[in-house]
Amino acid sequence: MEFRLLLMAALISGLFMAGLISQIGGVIILTIPLILYVASAFLAGPHSAKIEAKRRLSRDRASQGAEIEVHLEINNAGSALEEVLIEEVMPHGLELVDGEMSAFCTLLPNQQISLTYRVRGIRGHYHFSGVQVTASDHLGIFRKKTFLSVPSRLFVLPRVHKLKKIAIRPRYTRIYSGMIPARLGGPGVEFHGVRPYQPGDPLRWINARATARRSEAIYINEFEQERVADVGLILDARSLSNMPSDQGSLLDYSIDAAAALSDSLLENGNRVGLLIYGGPIQWTFPRYGRVQKERILQSLAGAELGANPIFEDLGYIPTRLFPRHTQLIVLSPLVDEDLPVLLRLRARGYPMVIVSPDPIEYEQRQLGEDRRVQFAAQIARLEREFLLKQLRQAGISIVDWNLQQPFHHVAHQVLSRPQLLARPIEVRR
């Protein structure tokens, strides 16, 4: 019961009891206007509010920073309501850009009102639950609150920067034509070797020099076939390695890199899967094409830091999810305890590339330019360089990513030229 109604009931009861005790009729008569006041409010009050609501989003998926228009329709399917307060319940993480999310009005039977507003948000999954409606009389004595369930879902996907080429060289490829050198002779672009001429070979492939040196046969050029490969992306979402801060975490950088890599690899026809490791394991089964790209982007949109003690060690990565000889791309800031696990994965025959956003530069930027911070950063830098050196010696390609440089620039400098993967990336200041 509302506070105003309790106050009026107490006032009427008090005046009536005072009139009876004092036996003064005038005091009892004072209760009549108050009783009429409450009675009129009761007659005009919202006894049976029947309100319907519909929500329509301009799109149910958008890239980070893009604006989404939300259109909300409210219909009064019952009797007239003198005062109605309509409040949209917006998910946490979305920002109102323009428009109104609430309205205070009178609703006649079958009358409709509309609310239109625009929002934007950071990467994530957002669920609109419903609308809060409060109906009351003009005097504000009788109120009725109703929550209308109007579920809607919105995916805000990470930005995808286009990469020109990812020059991975796995030892084994699939049988389908693609963009990755297959280490096999046949139709292709890059020169692979020469072989004796066979009936049906194009005459333009004849190698005149090799034929002149060996008069007993005609030799033709053979090119390296290009096929597709299995690629597994492993995204490190552990709080232990990603160092959360007020401005975010290293995970956001890794997610941007994973989105760009998956887009480029799928565009080239490869079969790509995604494992998000840290909290509850999220696994996107390897597939091809645009539908797979959408699945991966939606998984990346919902990725969050995990602090599960069981998964603080990379040793619990379920390698059975990845077929043998899958090209693994690990996106992780790395900690010292990861070294033996990564070496074991390499020993099992997985070709590996590690994209490692530099945690030292990131943390130093957060802490400032204090001398003690700089000294500690120098020590941490030596430890990290030793860790990366051990990984390179095991045949693991490393992209040591200084976060002052956008990932698509790093990918253009290094991932497009495999001979540079063994070298660290330096940013020119």
Buried (B, 14 or more C-beta within 10 A) or exposed (E): EEEBBEEBBEBBEEBBEBBEEEEEEEBBEBBEEBEEBBEBBBEBBBEEBEBEBBBEBEEEBBBBEBEBBBBBBBBBEBEEBBBBBBBBEBBEEBEBEEBEBEBEEEBEEEBEBEBBBBBBBBBBBBEBBBBBBBBBBEBBBBBBEBEBEBEBEBBBBBEBBEBEEBBBBBEBBBEEBBBBBBBBBEEBEEEBEBBEBEEEBEEEBBBEEBBEEEEEEBBBBBBBBBBBBBBBBBBBBBBBBBBEEEEEBBBBBBBBBBBBBBBBBBBBBBBBBBBBBBBEBBEBEBBBEEEBBEBBBBBBBBBBBBEBEEBBBBEEBEBEBBEEBBBBBBBBBBBEEBBEBBBBBBEEEBBBBBBBBBBBBBBBEEEEEEEEBEEBBEEBBEEBEEBBEEBBEBEBBBBBBBBEBBBBEBBBBBBEEBEBBEBBBEEEE
